């Protein structure tokens, strides 16, 4: 692995039950590809005593049983996984199209996002739909995919006060991220549209529509086009 700078990778103890592997400070698709490659390698050469691990944009959190192992042994195992991870291994990349009804009741914050950037609503939609996004990590609620690649020109801060209820399927922006709420839940993202796609179904395998490493393309549905 080529280090991005002399301070990475870093191995940080998180209490007595976990270790955090940080690969870089910045969150980019290149760094995230390393995270996914290490994630795969850890599954190929599992270590006794490791309970689970949670990949994020630029790090992995590893939980372990202190009775069966310790942080030093876990760190040595992680170094081996990192050195042998096949980040450039060929693989099929899925691209999932997500039809979106933009604006109106489905996207109550679209006009505010447009005004924040001195753009028209249709231009915000154009910029949101012309990018192919990268699923960087999962979290928050089951099936919630954090998408990388949002154009800086429409990056918008979260609401200072989150909504108590955001409908499932809502498409939002928060800073440099965009994503889709899989379930009805509280949330503070700027809501610009909504999709009818089901993001989480516990009766299916896999239960999630989107998975880390997938590509996502938003498409303005005819009923939701902004003029």
ROTIKOL-328863 format. One record per residue (C-alpha): chain; x, y, z; residue in one letter; residue number from 1. Coordinates in Angstrom, 2 decimals. Example, Ala and Ser with C-alpha at 12.3 -4.5 7.8 and 13.67 -1.06 7.14 Angstrom:
2
<pt unit="A" c1="12.30" c2="-4.50" c3="7.80" code="a" pos="1"/>
<pt unit="A" c1="13.67" c2="-1.06" c3="7.14" code="s" pos="2"/>
REM end
This chain:
227
<pt unit="A" c1="0.00" c2="0.00" c3="0.00" code="x" pos="1"/>
<pt unit="A" c1="1.24" c2="3.48" c3="-0.84" code="x" pos="2"/>
<pt unit="A" c1="0.81" c2="5.84" c3="2.11" code="x" pos="3"/>
<pt unit="A" c1="-0.86" c2="9.18" c3="1.38" code="x" pos="4"/>
<pt unit="A" c1="1.39" c2="10.81" c3="4.00" code="x" pos="5"/>
<pt unit="A" c1="3.63" c2="9.71" c3="6.86" code="x" pos="6"/>
<pt unit="A" c1="0.85" c2="9.71" c3="9.44" code="x" pos="7"/>
<pt unit="A" c1="-1.24" c2="7.01" c3="7.77" code="x" pos="8"/>
<pt unit="A" c1="-2.29" c2="4.31" c3="8.15" code="x" pos="9"/>
<pt unit="A" c1="-3.03" c2="4.81" c3="11.83" code="x" pos="10"/>
<pt unit="A" c1="-4.14" c2="2.24" c3="14.41" code="x" pos="11"/>
<pt unit="A" c1="-6.06" c2="3.77" c3="17.31" code="x" pos="12"/>
<pt unit="A" c1="-7.43" c2="1.98" c3="20.36" code="x" pos="13"/>
<pt unit="A" c1="-11.11" c2="2.63" c3="21.02" code="x" pos="14"/>
<pt unit="A" c1="-11.59" c2="1.58" c3="24.62" code="x" pos="15"/>
<pt unit="A" c1="-10.72" c2="-2.01" c3="25.51" code="x" pos="16"/>
<pt unit="A" c1="-12.90" c2="-3.68" c3="22.90" code="x" pos="17"/>
<pt unit="A" c1="-12.11" c2="-2.06" c3="19.55" code="x" pos="18"/>
<pt unit="A" c1="-9.39" c2="-0.77" c3="17.26" code="x" pos="19"/>
<pt unit="A" c1="-9.78" c2="1.89" c3="14.57" code="x" pos="20"/>
<pt unit="A" c1="-7.80" c2="1.61" c3="11.35" code="x" pos="21"/>
<pt unit="A" c1="-7.58" c2="5.02" c3="9.63" code="x" pos="22"/>
<pt unit="A" c1="-6.27" c2="5.02" c3="6.06" code="x" pos="23"/>
<pt unit="A" c1="-6.40" c2="8.74" c3="5.37" code="x" pos="24"/>
<pt unit="A" c1="-7.94" c2="11.99" c3="6.53" code="x" pos="25"/>
<pt unit="A" c1="-9.58" c2="12.85" c3="3.22" code="x" pos="26"/>
<pt unit="A" c1="-12.69" c2="11.05" c3="1.98" code="x" pos="27"/>
<pt unit="A" c1="-12.18" c2="10.21" c3="-1.70" code="x" pos="28"/>
<pt unit="A" c1="-13.21" c2="7.29" c3="-3.94" code="x" pos="29"/>
<pt unit="A" c1="-9.53" c2="6.21" c3="-4.07" code="x" pos="30"/>
<pt unit="A" c1="-9.28" c2="5.99" c3="-0.28" code="x" pos="31"/>
<pt unit="A" c1="-12.67" c2="4.33" c3="-0.09" code="x" pos="32"/>
<pt unit="A" c1="-11.52" c2="1.70" c3="-2.61" code="x" pos="33"/>
<pt unit="A" c1="-8.74" c2="0.80" c3="-0.15" code="x" pos="34"/>
<pt unit="A" c1="-11.27" c2="0.50" c3="2.65" code="x" pos="35"/>
<pt unit="A" c1="-13.37" c2="-1.90" c3="0.59" code="x" pos="36"/>
<pt unit="A" c1="-10.31" c2="-3.91" c3="-0.45" code="x" pos="37"/>
<pt unit="A" c1="-9.19" c2="-4.31" c3="3.16" code="x" pos="38"/>
<pt unit="A" c1="-12.75" c2="-5.20" c3="4.14" code="x" pos="39"/>
<pt unit="A" c1="-12.76" c2="-8.01" c3="1.57" code="x" pos="40"/>
<pt unit="A" c1="-9.32" c2="-9.24" c3="2.64" code="x" pos="41"/>
<pt unit="A" c1="-10.35" c2="-9.35" c3="6.30" code="x" pos="42"/>
<pt unit="A" c1="-13.20" c2="-11.64" c3="5.33" code="x" pos="43"/>
<pt unit="A" c1="-10.82" c2="-13.89" c3="3.39" code="x" pos="44"/>
<pt unit="A" c1="-8.40" c2="-14.35" c3="6.29" code="x" pos="45"/>
<pt unit="A" c1="-10.53" c2="-13.98" c3="9.43" code="x" pos="46"/>
<pt unit="A" c1="-8.93" c2="-13.76" c3="12.85" code="x" pos="47"/>
<pt unit="A" c1="-10.09" c2="-15.62" c3="15.94" code="x" pos="48"/>
<pt unit="A" c1="-11.43" c2="-13.22" c3="18.52" code="x" pos="49"/>
<pt unit="A" c1="-12.51" c2="-10.55" c3="16.05" code="x" pos="50"/>
<pt unit="A" c1="-16.25" c2="-10.10" c3="16.48" code="x" pos="51"/>
<pt unit="A" c1="-17.06" c2="-7.73" c3="13.64" code="x" pos="52"/>
<pt unit="A" c1="-15.76" c2="-4.75" c3="11.70" code="x" pos="53"/>
<pt unit="A" c1="-17.48" c2="-1.68" c3="10.33" code="x" pos="54"/>
<pt unit="A" c1="-16.11" c2="0.02" c3="7.19" code="x" pos="55"/>
<pt unit="A" c1="-16.58" c2="3.77" c3="6.72" code="x" pos="56"/>
<pt unit="A" c1="-15.36" c2="6.31" c3="4.14" code="x" pos="57"/>
<pt unit="A" c1="-11.70" c2="6.21" c3="5.13" code="x" pos="58"/>
<pt unit="A" c1="-11.51" c2="3.87" c3="8.11" code="x" pos="59"/>
<pt unit="A" c1="-12.59" c2="0.56" c3="9.61" code="x" pos="60"/>
<pt unit="A" c1="-13.65" c2="-0.04" c3="13.20" code="x" pos="61"/>
<pt unit="A" c1="-12.74" c2="-3.52" c3="14.43" code="x" pos="62"/>
<pt unit="A" c1="-14.46" c2="-4.95" c3="17.50" code="x" pos="63"/>
<pt unit="A" c1="-12.79" c2="-7.86" c3="19.28" code="x" pos="64"/>
<pt unit="A" c1="-13.14" c2="-10.12" c3="22.32" code="x" pos="65"/>
<pt unit="A" c1="-10.37" c2="-9.16" c3="24.79" code="x" pos="66"/>
<pt unit="A" c1="-10.49" c2="-12.63" c3="26.31" code="x" pos="67"/>
<pt unit="A" c1="-9.52" c2="-14.24" c3="23.01" code="x" pos="68"/>
<pt unit="A" c1="-7.16" c2="-11.62" c3="21.57" code="x" pos="69"/>
<pt unit="A" c1="-5.70" c2="-8.16" c3="22.14" code="x" pos="70"/>
<pt unit="A" c1="-5.16" c2="-4.90" c3="20.28" code="x" pos="71"/>
<pt unit="A" c1="-1.53" c2="-5.72" c3="19.38" code="x" pos="72"/>
<pt unit="A" c1="-2.47" c2="-8.99" c3="17.70" code="x" pos="73"/>
<pt unit="A" c1="-5.42" c2="-7.36" c3="15.95" code="x" pos="74"/>
<pt unit="A" c1="-3.11" c2="-4.63" c3="14.66" code="x" pos="75"/>
<pt unit="A" c1="-0.66" c2="-7.19" c3="13.26" code="x" pos="76"/>
<pt unit="A" c1="-3.52" c2="-8.96" c3="11.53" code="x" pos="77"/>
<pt unit="A" c1="-4.76" c2="-5.68" c3="10.08" code="x" pos="78"/>
<pt unit="A" c1="-1.30" c2="-4.84" c3="8.76" code="x" pos="79"/>
<pt unit="A" c1="-1.23" c2="-8.18" c3="6.97" code="x" pos="80"/>
<pt unit="A" c1="-4.68" c2="-7.55" c3="5.50" code="x" pos="81"/>
<pt unit="A" c1="-3.65" c2="-4.09" c3="4.38" code="x" pos="82"/>
<pt unit="A" c1="-0.44" c2="-5.30" c3="2.73" code="x" pos="83"/>
<pt unit="A" c1="-2.20" c2="-8.09" c3="0.85" code="x" pos="84"/>
<pt unit="A" c1="-5.43" c2="-6.29" c3="-0.05" code="x" pos="85"/>
<pt unit="A" c1="-6.11" c2="-6.34" c3="-3.78" code="x" pos="86"/>
<pt unit="A" c1="-7.38" c2="-2.82" c3="-4.34" code="x" pos="87"/>
<pt unit="A" c1="-6.99" c2="-3.12" c3="-8.11" code="x" pos="88"/>
<pt unit="A" c1="-8.61" c2="-6.55" c3="-8.38" code="x" pos="89"/>
<pt unit="A" c1="-11.06" c2="-6.62" c3="-11.28" code="x" pos="90"/>
<pt unit="A" c1="-14.69" c2="-6.91" c3="-10.34" code="x" pos="91"/>
<pt unit="A" c1="-18.12" c2="-6.15" c3="-11.65" code="x" pos="92"/>
<pt unit="A" c1="-19.37" c2="-2.73" c3="-10.58" code="x" pos="93"/>
<pt unit="A" c1="-23.12" c2="-2.32" c3="-10.40" code="x" pos="94"/>
<pt unit="A" c1="-24.74" c2="0.90" c3="-11.53" code="x" pos="95"/>
<pt unit="A" c1="-28.21" c2="1.43" c3="-10.07" code="x" pos="96"/>
<pt unit="A" c1="-30.55" c2="3.99" c3="-11.59" code="x" pos="97"/>
<pt unit="A" c1="-32.82" c2="5.79" c3="-9.14" code="x" pos="98"/>
<pt unit="A" c1="-35.84" c2="7.64" c3="-10.60" code="x" pos="99"/>
<pt unit="A" c1="-36.63" c2="10.74" c3="-8.56" code="x" pos="100"/>
<pt unit="A" c1="-39.60" c2="13.10" c3="-8.34" code="x" pos="101"/>
<pt unit="A" c1="-37.86" c2="16.43" c3="-7.73" code="x" pos="102"/>
<pt unit="A" c1="-39.41" c2="19.39" c3="-5.97" code="x" pos="103"/>
<pt unit="A" c1="-42.93" c2="20.07" c3="-4.72" code="x" pos="104"/>
<pt unit="A" c1="-44.12" c2="17.96" c3="-1.80" code="x" pos="105"/>
<pt unit="A" c1="-41.51" c2="15.33" c3="-2.66" code="x" pos="106"/>
<pt unit="A" c1="-38.63" c2="17.82" c3="-2.47" code="x" pos="107"/>
<pt unit="A" c1="-39.66" c2="20.60" c3="-0.08" code="x" pos="108"/>
<pt unit="A" c1="-36.12" c2="22.00" c3="0.19" code="x" pos="109"/>
<pt unit="A" c1="-35.31" c2="22.14" c3="-3.52" code="x" pos="110"/>
<pt unit="A" c1="-36.14" c2="25.82" c3="-3.92" code="x" pos="111"/>
<pt unit="A" c1="-34.18" c2="26.72" c3="-0.78" code="x" pos="112"/>
<pt unit="A" c1="-31.13" c2="24.80" c3="-2.05" code="x" pos="113"/>
<pt unit="A" c1="-31.42" c2="26.60" c3="-5.38" code="x" pos="114"/>
<pt unit="A" c1="-31.68" c2="30.00" c3="-3.67" code="x" pos="115"/>
<pt unit="A" c1="-28.68" c2="29.19" c3="-1.44" code="x" pos="116"/>
<pt unit="A" c1="-26.55" c2="28.80" c3="-4.57" code="x" pos="117"/>
<pt unit="A" c1="-28.27" c2="31.45" c3="-6.70" code="x" pos="118"/>
<pt unit="A" c1="-29.41" c2="28.76" c3="-9.13" code="x" pos="119"/>
<pt unit="A" c1="-32.74" c2="27.76" c3="-10.59" code="x" pos="120"/>
<pt unit="A" c1="-34.40" c2="24.62" c3="-9.26" code="x" pos="121"/>
<pt unit="A" c1="-34.02" c2="22.97" c3="-12.66" code="x" pos="122"/>
<pt unit="A" c1="-30.27" c2="23.67" c3="-12.62" code="x" pos="123"/>
<pt unit="A" c1="-29.94" c2="22.03" c3="-9.20" code="x" pos="124"/>
<pt unit="A" c1="-31.71" c2="18.97" c3="-10.59" code="x" pos="125"/>
<pt unit="A" c1="-29.49" c2="19.00" c3="-13.67" code="x" pos="126"/>
<pt unit="A" c1="-26.35" c2="19.07" c3="-11.53" code="x" pos="127"/>
<pt unit="A" c1="-27.68" c2="16.40" c3="-9.18" code="x" pos="128"/>
<pt unit="A" c1="-28.55" c2="14.01" c3="-12.01" code="x" pos="129"/>
<pt unit="A" c1="-25.48" c2="14.39" c3="-14.21" code="x" pos="130"/>
<pt unit="A" c1="-23.12" c2="12.75" c3="-11.72" code="x" pos="131"/>
<pt unit="A" c1="-22.58" c2="9.02" c3="-11.24" code="x" pos="132"/>
<pt unit="A" c1="-22.23" c2="8.64" c3="-7.48" code="x" pos="133"/>
<pt unit="A" c1="-20.16" c2="6.17" c3="-5.49" code="x" pos="134"/>
<pt unit="A" c1="-21.56" c2="4.32" c3="-2.47" code="x" pos="135"/>
<pt unit="A" c1="-18.93" c2="5.08" c3="0.15" code="x" pos="136"/>
<pt unit="A" c1="-20.47" c2="3.47" c3="3.19" code="x" pos="137"/>
<pt unit="A" c1="-23.69" c2="2.36" c3="4.86" code="x" pos="138"/>
<pt unit="A" c1="-25.11" c2="3.63" c3="8.12" code="x" pos="139"/>
<pt unit="A" c1="-27.62" c2="5.73" c3="10.08" code="x" pos="140"/>
<pt unit="A" c1="-30.56" c2="3.42" c3="9.31" code="x" pos="141"/>
<pt unit="A" c1="-30.69" c2="0.01" c3="7.54" code="x" pos="142"/>
<pt unit="A" c1="-30.02" c2="0.53" c3="3.85" code="x" pos="143"/>
<pt unit="A" c1="-28.92" c2="4.16" c3="4.09" code="x" pos="144"/>
<pt unit="A" c1="-26.10" c2="4.60" c3="1.55" code="x" pos="145"/>
<pt unit="A" c1="-23.81" c2="7.62" c3="1.84" code="x" pos="146"/>
<pt unit="A" c1="-23.05" c2="8.72" c3="-1.72" code="x" pos="147"/>
<pt unit="A" c1="-19.81" c2="10.41" c3="-2.75" code="x" pos="148"/>
<pt unit="A" c1="-19.39" c2="12.65" c3="-5.78" code="x" pos="149"/>
<pt unit="A" c1="-21.83" c2="15.51" c3="-5.24" code="x" pos="150"/>
<pt unit="A" c1="-20.88" c2="18.60" c3="-7.21" code="x" pos="151"/>
<pt unit="A" c1="-19.50" c2="21.28" c3="-4.85" code="x" pos="152"/>
<pt unit="A" c1="-21.74" c2="23.82" c3="-6.59" code="x" pos="153"/>
<pt unit="A" c1="-24.83" c2="22.30" c3="-4.90" code="x" pos="154"/>
<pt unit="A" c1="-23.29" c2="21.19" c3="-1.59" code="x" pos="155"/>
<pt unit="A" c1="-25.59" c2="22.57" c3="1.11" code="x" pos="156"/>
<pt unit="A" c1="-25.46" c2="22.47" c3="4.93" code="x" pos="157"/>
<pt unit="A" c1="-27.91" c2="20.37" c3="6.89" code="x" pos="158"/>
<pt unit="A" c1="-30.86" c2="21.95" c3="8.63" code="x" pos="159"/>
<pt unit="A" c1="-29.94" c2="23.32" c3="12.03" code="x" pos="160"/>
<pt unit="A" c1="-33.07" c2="21.65" c3="13.43" code="x" pos="161"/>
<pt unit="A" c1="-33.78" c2="18.19" c3="11.97" code="x" pos="162"/>
<pt unit="A" c1="-37.25" c2="17.20" c3="10.88" code="x" pos="163"/>
<pt unit="A" c1="-39.05" c2="14.80" c3="13.19" code="x" pos="164"/>
<pt unit="A" c1="-40.18" c2="12.71" c3="10.23" code="x" pos="165"/>
<pt unit="A" c1="-38.60" c2="12.32" c3="6.80" code="x" pos="166"/>
<pt unit="A" c1="-40.58" c2="10.00" c3="4.47" code="x" pos="167"/>
<pt unit="A" c1="-38.93" c2="6.87" c3="3.13" code="x" pos="168"/>
<pt unit="A" c1="-37.47" c2="7.41" c3="-0.33" code="x" pos="169"/>
<pt unit="A" c1="-36.59" c2="11.06" c3="0.29" code="x" pos="170"/>
<pt unit="A" c1="-33.45" c2="12.18" c3="-1.54" code="x" pos="171"/>
<pt unit="A" c1="-31.36" c2="14.69" c3="0.34" code="x" pos="172"/>
<pt unit="A" c1="-28.17" c2="16.72" c3="0.45" code="x" pos="173"/>
<pt unit="A" c1="-25.98" c2="17.30" c3="3.50" code="x" pos="174"/>
<pt unit="A" c1="-22.72" c2="19.11" c3="2.90" code="x" pos="175"/>
<pt unit="A" c1="-20.81" c2="17.23" c3="0.20" code="x" pos="176"/>
<pt unit="A" c1="-22.97" c2="14.12" c3="0.53" code="x" pos="177"/>
<pt unit="A" c1="-26.22" c2="13.01" c3="-1.02" code="x" pos="178"/>
<pt unit="A" c1="-28.33" c2="10.03" c3="-0.10" code="x" pos="179"/>
<pt unit="A" c1="-31.76" c2="8.41" c3="0.15" code="x" pos="180"/>
<pt unit="A" c1="-33.71" c2="7.75" c3="3.32" code="x" pos="181"/>
<pt unit="A" c1="-34.69" c2="4.04" c3="3.22" code="x" pos="182"/>
<pt unit="A" c1="-37.20" c2="4.32" c3="6.07" code="x" pos="183"/>
<pt unit="A" c1="-39.42" c2="6.92" c3="7.67" code="x" pos="184"/>
<pt unit="A" c1="-37.10" c2="8.52" c3="10.20" code="x" pos="185"/>
<pt unit="A" c1="-35.96" c2="11.82" c3="11.69" code="x" pos="186"/>
<pt unit="A" c1="-33.40" c2="13.66" c3="9.57" code="x" pos="187"/>
<pt unit="A" c1="-31.73" c2="16.97" c3="8.92" code="x" pos="188"/>
<pt unit="A" c1="-30.76" c2="16.68" c3="5.26" code="x" pos="189"/>
<pt unit="A" c1="-32.01" c2="19.12" c3="2.63" code="x" pos="190"/>
<pt unit="A" c1="-34.78" c2="17.22" c3="0.83" code="x" pos="191"/>
<pt unit="A" c1="-34.80" c2="17.85" c3="-2.92" code="x" pos="192"/>
<pt unit="A" c1="-36.83" c2="14.88" c3="-4.18" code="x" pos="193"/>
<pt unit="A" c1="-38.23" c2="11.43" c3="-3.53" code="x" pos="194"/>
<pt unit="A" c1="-38.02" c2="8.02" c3="-5.17" code="x" pos="195"/>
<pt unit="A" c1="-40.50" c2="5.15" c3="-5.23" code="x" pos="196"/>
<pt unit="A" c1="-37.65" c2="2.63" c3="-5.11" code="x" pos="197"/>
<pt unit="A" c1="-37.48" c2="0.36" c3="-2.05" code="x" pos="198"/>
<pt unit="A" c1="-34.07" c2="0.74" c3="-0.42" code="x" pos="199"/>
<pt unit="A" c1="-34.55" c2="-1.76" c3="2.41" code="x" pos="200"/>
<pt unit="A" c1="-36.57" c2="-4.98" c3="2.42" code="x" pos="201"/>
<pt unit="A" c1="-35.75" c2="-7.42" c3="5.25" code="x" pos="202"/>
<pt unit="A" c1="-37.53" c2="-10.22" c3="3.36" code="x" pos="203"/>
<pt unit="A" c1="-35.08" c2="-10.08" c3="0.46" code="x" pos="204"/>
<pt unit="A" c1="-31.46" c2="-11.21" c3="0.20" code="x" pos="205"/>
<pt unit="A" c1="-29.58" c2="-8.98" c3="0.23" code="x" pos="206"/>
<pt unit="A" c1="-32.04" c2="-6.73" c3="2.07" code="x" pos="207"/>
<pt unit="A" c1="-30.41" c2="-3.54" c3="0.73" code="x" pos="208"/>
<pt unit="A" c1="-30.84" c2="-2.13" c3="-2.76" code="x" pos="209"/>
<pt unit="A" c1="-27.47" c2="-0.35" c3="-2.59" code="x" pos="210"/>
<pt unit="A" c1="-24.17" c2="-1.79" c3="-1.39" code="x" pos="211"/>
<pt unit="A" c1="-20.69" c2="-0.33" c3="-0.83" code="x" pos="212"/>
<pt unit="A" c1="-18.86" c2="0.07" c3="-4.14" code="x" pos="213"/>
<pt unit="A" c1="-22.04" c2="0.44" c3="-6.20" code="x" pos="214"/>
<pt unit="A" c1="-22.51" c2="3.36" c3="-8.57" code="x" pos="215"/>
<pt unit="A" c1="-25.74" c2="5.35" c3="-8.45" code="x" pos="216"/>
<pt unit="A" c1="-27.30" c2="7.47" c3="-11.17" code="x" pos="217"/>
<pt unit="A" c1="-30.29" c2="9.65" c3="-10.29" code="x" pos="218"/>
<pt unit="A" c1="-32.82" c2="10.19" c3="-13.08" code="x" pos="219"/>
<pt unit="A" c1="-35.57" c2="12.83" c3="-12.98" code="x" pos="220"/>
<pt unit="A" c1="-38.83" c2="10.93" c3="-13.43" code="x" pos="221"/>
<pt unit="A" c1="-41.35" c2="12.44" c3="-15.80" code="x" pos="222"/>
<pt unit="A" c1="-43.83" c2="13.21" c3="-13.04" code="x" pos="223"/>
<pt unit="A" c1="-41.14" c2="14.87" c3="-10.99" code="x" pos="224"/>
<pt unit="A" c1="-39.27" c2="16.93" c3="-13.55" code="x" pos="225"/>
<pt unit="A" c1="-38.68" c2="20.50" c3="-12.50" code="x" pos="226"/>
<pt unit="A" c1="-39.36" c2="23.15" c3="-15.11" code="x" pos="227"/>
REM end
